[in-house]
């Protein structure tokens, strides 16, 4: 489980070190070269401006739920496809926020979710294409404290909603002729970061988050996600894909405590 990222048990200590740095020293330090080594084994990074777009607000309204959208910029005539997208929030305690694997036949062109941002930071999107090469784009976000912000729901409410899933579909002008669908999966889960403090006991709440999600149309992969502490409370994914004619859409999620959550929906009658 994300062995190449910072271990959860060290997050609080490392965050403390980061906060102790003088502002000038912290701003001068660029963690990206080290992250390329740790996460991508120093593989060459190509300019991804014509491959992958990353869109986030320059100044976040709420650092605990910052919207991020990833969009393919490959032209229709490009024979390559995006195999995976890794989202890296450079200055977060655990920088690798998520890795998305895209189904070979799903033709996903957009993915949106919500993340925690802990410091003013560059955010990188790294796409691996079917040519085996990595392509990177980045943006900059002004936000702070997102990983330590208190949960929006109390513990009892969060427990009652644990693992509840919803699937929604959205009408698109191209459909149904092109079979393009736009869908959303929402999972009830506190996604505790390990940096949040219980307001009663004044103790840190242990990290507890959805670390795996797999979405399929029948048994054909649409999208899978390997998630970390940077994914916001109640994980939420919105994405486009091409229907293969399947009647059922399925979701399976796992969290760090070993819970497994499953649900499926009639594609023509999505809902709770």
QUIPECOR-V131812 format. One record per backbone hydrogen bond with DSSP energy under -1.0 kcal/mol. CO is the residue of the C=O (numbers start at 1). NH is the residue of the N-H. E is the energy in kcal/mol with one decimal. If there is no record, write none. Layout:
co:CO nh:NH e:E
co:CO nh:NH e:E
This chain:
co:2 nh:5 e:-1.8
co:7 nh:10 e:-1.7
co:8 nh:11 e:-1.4
co:10 nh:14 e:-2.6
co:11 nh:15 e:-3.0
co:12 nh:16 e:-2.1
co:13 nh:17 e:-1.9
co:14 nh:18 e:-2.4
co:15 nh:19 e:-2.5
co:16 nh:20 e:-1.4
co:22 nh:26 e:-2.6
co:23 nh:27 e:-2.5
co:24 nh:28 e:-1.8
co:25 nh:29 e:-1.5
co:31 nh:35 e:-1.9
co:32 nh:36 e:-2.5
co:33 nh:37 e:-1.5
co:34 nh:38 e:-2.6
co:35 nh:39 e:-3.0
co:36 nh:40 e:-1.0
co:36 nh:42 e:-2.2
co:40 nh:43 e:-1.7
co:46 nh:136 e:-2.9
co:48 nh:51 e:-2.2
co:48 nh:52 e:-2.7
co:51 nh:73 e:-3.0
co:53 nh:71 e:-2.3
co:55 nh:69 e:-2.2
co:58 nh:142 e:-3.2
co:62 nh:65 e:-1.5
co:63 nh:117 e:-2.5
co:66 nh:115 e:-2.5
co:68 nh:113 e:-2.3
co:69 nh:55 e:-2.6
co:70 nh:111 e:-2.4
co:71 nh:53 e:-2.9
co:75 nh:78 e:-2.1
co:81 nh:130 e:-2.0
co:83 nh:102 e:-2.8
co:84 nh:128 e:-2.4
co:85 nh:100 e:-3.2
co:86 nh:126 e:-2.5
co:87 nh:97 e:-1.8
co:87 nh:98 e:-1.4
co:88 nh:124 e:-2.8
co:89 nh:92 e:-2.1
co:95 nh:89 e:-2.9
co:95 nh:97 e:-1.2
co:97 nh:228 e:-1.6
co:98 nh:87 e:-3.1
co:99 nh:226 e:-2.4
co:100 nh:85 e:-2.2
co:101 nh:224 e:-2.2
co:106 nh:242 e:-2.6
co:109 nh:72 e:-2.8
co:110 nh:240 e:-1.6
co:111 nh:70 e:-3.4
co:112 nh:238 e:-2.4
co:113 nh:68 e:-2.4
co:114 nh:232 e:-2.1
co:115 nh:66 e:-3.3
co:117 nh:146 e:-1.9
co:118 nh:145 e:-2.1
co:121 nh:141 e:-2.7
co:122 nh:90 e:-1.5
co:123 nh:139 e:-2.1
co:124 nh:88 e:-2.9
co:125 nh:137 e:-2.1
co:126 nh:86 e:-2.7
co:127 nh:135 e:-2.4
co:128 nh:83 e:-2.9
co:128 nh:84 e:-1.5
co:129 nh:132 e:-2.3
co:133 nh:129 e:-2.2
co:134 nh:46 e:-2.4
co:135 nh:127 e:-3.1
co:136 nh:48 e:-2.6
co:137 nh:125 e:-2.8
co:139 nh:123 e:-2.8
co:141 nh:121 e:-2.3
co:142 nh:60 e:-2.0
co:154 nh:158 e:-2.6
co:155 nh:159 e:-2.3
co:156 nh:160 e:-2.1
co:157 nh:161 e:-1.2
co:161 nh:164 e:-2.1
co:164 nh:188 e:-2.9
co:166 nh:186 e:-2.2
co:168 nh:184 e:-2.2
co:174 nh:178 e:-1.3
co:179 nh:243 e:-3.1
co:181 nh:241 e:-2.4
co:182 nh:170 e:-2.7
co:183 nh:239 e:-2.6
co:184 nh:168 e:-2.4
co:185 nh:237 e:-2.6
co:186 nh:166 e:-2.1
co:188 nh:163 e:-3.2
co:189 nh:234 e:-3.6
co:192 nh:208 e:-1.9
co:196 nh:205 e:-2.9
co:198 nh:202 e:-2.3
co:203 nh:198 e:-3.3
co:208 nh:192 e:-1.8
co:209 nh:256 e:-2.0
co:212 nh:254 e:-2.4
co:213 nh:225 e:-2.8
co:214 nh:252 e:-2.1
co:215 nh:222 e:-3.0
co:215 nh:223 e:-1.5
co:216 nh:250 e:-3.1
co:217 nh:220 e:-1.9
co:220 nh:217 e:-2.4
co:222 nh:103 e:-2.4
co:223 nh:215 e:-3.0
co:224 nh:101 e:-2.4
co:225 nh:213 e:-1.9
co:226 nh:99 e:-1.8
co:228 nh:231 e:-1.3
co:230 nh:116 e:-3.3
co:235 nh:187 e:-2.5
co:237 nh:185 e:-2.8
co:238 nh:112 e:-3.0
co:239 nh:183 e:-2.8
co:241 nh:181 e:-3.4
co:247 nh:267 e:-2.9
co:248 nh:218 e:-2.0
co:249 nh:265 e:-2.4
co:250 nh:216 e:-2.3
co:251 nh:263 e:-2.0
co:252 nh:214 e:-2.6
co:253 nh:261 e:-3.1
co:254 nh:211 e:-1.5
co:254 nh:212 e:-1.7
co:255 nh:258 e:-2.0
co:259 nh:255 e:-1.7
co:261 nh:253 e:-2.8
co:263 nh:251 e:-2.6
co:265 nh:249 e:-2.5
co:266 nh:269 e:-1.7
co:271 nh:167 e:-1.3
